[in-house]
Amino acid sequence: MTLHKKQLFINSVPIKQEDLMNKLFCTFSSKEGLEKTLEVIKAEYKIMYDKIFVLESQDSDEYLCTYNIEVQGSTTKILPNTILLHRKKETNTLYTINSLNLLIKSLNEGVLDTSYRVNWQDYSNTVLLTQGSELKTLATKIHRIVVL
C-alpha cells in the first residue's frame, strides 16, 4: 500500500509542511542587552534558516529580534519578553492576532469581520502590536542580520 501526501492549501495557496512545524518569535531587547539576548536565543532554540533578524524602530527604544524556531526539537520554554508573531511575506508585515483584530476593527467602523481584506501595502515594513486595548504600529528597518 502506498500512501500519498496530500497538498495542503489555505485560501488556494499551497502550504509547505515545514511551514506548519515552525513558529515566528519576537524577543524584545534593550539596546544595551542585545548581545546577551542573542546568546540566550541561540542557546535556547534550534533556529530555522540560521538567521535572527534584529529590527529597530524610531518609535521604540528596544530592538526586536525575530526568528523562526522548529516546534519539534526545540524547548517549549518561551523566553521573557517574547511574543509569537505572524508574517505577511509580500509586505514584510509582522503582527499578532490581537493586533490584526484591532486593525480590522479600526478600518471597518468598529466591526470585527474576519473576511475583511487589509491593504497590507499600507503596513509595509511594520510590526503591529497591542498595548492594552490600543493598536500600536512600529515602522521598522533591519538593524542587522545575525547569521548562525
Helices and strands as residue ranges (DSSP letters): E 8-10, E 13-15, H 17-20, E 22-30, H 34-44, G 48-50, E 51-56, E 62-70, E 82-88, E 93-95, H 97-107, G 120-123, E 126-131, E 134-139, E 141-147
